[in-house]
């Protein structure tokens, strides 16, 4: 039992994988030392022949101490198995989260690169089309957006409505609202489009929703 106690103390200070191995070794040592000792006690004296049909003495069985020690090792080993299973699940979850984060980062980088290429072209419609995915919309939404902003401004960056004061591609009212998307809101189509898409997302959910309202009310 002294050996059992020292091994148990060792296990408590080690990581789970080392603990599992130690428990296996400790269990073998506990049974391997205690059982032979019991068997030695039960061994017949030299020169005496075993009697036929005799019933083994109680001394030939593992002692209660040995059985208790073995039971403790079995329970401890099962605990370690459960811990290892939990650790394995945690590691798998972290790996999945890391993979998802990496994929999201890659997707975001690709989206930013697409916007940059479109912005370099100077074509407002190309810029808008490249931004759709950032708002969770597929390419089919562009047809609604194209009709909406063609109707509102003809996709002109400097489109100005003298009567209402609406300005720019999305016809923000007043135009100065677009400053929240960038200081260059008066001249940069990307800044105006970013503001306009945020507005559509927050108020109508999608370009198709905004276009439906435009058709029914002649404004959005």
Secondary structure, 3 states (H helix, E strand, C coil): CHHHHHHHHHHHCCCHHHHHHHHHHHHHHHHHHHHHHHHHHHCCCCCCCCCCCCCCCHHHCCCHHHHHHHHHHHHHHHHHHHHHHHHHHHHHHHHHHHHHHHHHHHHHHHHHHHHHHHHHHCCHHHHHHHHHHHHCCCCCHHHHHHHHHHHHCCCCCCCECCCCCCECCCCECCHHHHHHHCCCCCCCHHHHHHHHHHHHHHHCCCHHHHHHHHHHHCCC
